[in-house]
């Protein structure tokens, strides 16, 4: 299995993680739910990576990492970032900024490092799952390592 920017970042930092490949159905657009079902993991423990547009600042984009079982609370994300409001970024802008395809965006190893907020529920688990940077590939790591490598803060951003 070839490395991704996410796995290279973890390897360079010497962080422990486990890879979990699964067969991705190209017709399936519910990437997180597909991963949870294929891997037999609770949707509360698999986190999706969303890119938001703050409409201000440099960079104007930020990263939200929330459980697949929930949704991003845009108002809570804006509060966590200290901005007036956020909206989901244009998919093309998200791909350009992260260097990943939609459905495979990892919070790790992004082309352009962005302010990152991880939903506080991640801290309830010893390990969580996030995209490894490719559809059909999740990685499992400790939430503290995820936060450390992305310079993220934990906040209540999911509903």
C-alpha positions, 0 to 999 in steps of 0.5 A: 500500500503506497504512502499518503501525505497523512501517513508520511506526516505520521511516520516523520513524527514517529506517531503510532497509528494503524491503517484500515483499508476497505473496499470503496464503492465509487457510487457511494457518496456517504464516505464516512458511513461507508467506512464505518459499515465496512470496518465495523466501527461505531460512527461516533468513533469515525471522524470526517474532515470538513473544510470551512470558509470563514470569509476572513483572515489568512487563510480564509479556510479552516478544518473541522473534524467531527464524528460521522454520526453527527453534523458540523454545527456551523455556529459552534465552529465559528465561535471556536475559530473566533469569527462571525460565521463559517460555511462549508467551503467549495469542494474544489477549494477544499481539494486544492487547499488540502491536496486530497480528493473529496471523500479522502480528505485527511486532517493530517498532511494537508498541502496548506496547514489550516486552523483545525478544530476537533470535536471534543467527543474525540477525547472520549476514545483511546483511538479514533479513525480519520481518513488516511488521505484516500477513499477506502483507507482510514487510519486509527490514532490517539486523539491527542496525537491527532490534535498535536500534529494538526495544532488543533484544539478540541471544542464542542462543534458537532450536533 
